């Protein structure tokens, strides 16, 4: 995202921290765990973009935890689509 509002920037940072923490915590999950496989393959930067823009794009509030649970269930190509398409949306600087 070339230009983010302050709110979007804060959400982007929160989402990065949350996603990297979840990926780091997955090291201690059982090796054959489905959740571990999802967490390990999740695209962190696409998630941060998704979370930063979600409320404005959809018009509904979503918590960081629910956003992560939704996002890791997506296929990698769907995750990357959020990261590339939503990152190029025009934003107002209000």
N, C-alpha and C positions, 0 to 999 in steps of 0.2 A: 504494500500500500504506500504510494508515494506521499500522500497527505492524509494524516489521521487527525481526528479531533483529540482533545485531551482525554476525554472519556474512552475513546477507542484505544488510545495509547496505553492507558491504565489497564484496560481489559486485556489487551494484547500481552502485556507484561505478566499479569496474573495468570493467564492461560499458559504462557511459556513455563513459568515456575511450576504450576500444577502438573502439566504434562510431563516435564522432565522428572519431577518427583515421583509420579506414577510409574514411569518407565524404570527409574532407579529401584523402586520398591519391588518391581516385578522379579528382580534377581532372587528374592527370597520366597517366591511362590513355587509350588510344586512344578517340576520340570514338564510334566504332561498337562498342565493346566491350560484350559481353553482361554481363560482370561489373560494368562501370561503371554500366550501367543499373540493375542490381540494387542496387548499393551506394547510388546516389543516391536511390532510392525507399524504402529501408529505414526503418522507424520505430524510431528510436533508443531512445525511452523504453519502448516495448513490448519491445524486445530486452533492455534492462536488467532489466525486470521478469521476463521469461522466464528469463534467466540466474540471477537472484537466487533464484528459487524452484525451478528445475529439479531439482536434486539431491534436495530434500526431497519434491517431488511425485512424481517418477518412481522415485527410489531408486537411481539410477545416476549415476556421475560423468561429467561432460562438460567438456572444456577450453573456454576462451574462444574459441579459433580454430574449433574444430569447431562450437560453438554458433552462432557468427556465420555459418559456411558453411551450416549447416542453416537458420537463420532467414531469410537473404536469399533463399533459394529459395522461401519461402512467398509466397502472394499477400498483398497489402496487407490485405485483410479478415481473413485468418488471423493476420497479425502483430498487428493491432489487437485481435483476440479474446484473444490471450495478454496483451496489455497491460491490457485491461479486466477480463477474467474472473479472471485469476490475481492481479491487483492487489487484488481484493476478497475473496480467500480469507482465512479466519480463521487467524491464526498464534499459536502459543504464544510466550511471552516468555522461554523458558528460555535 
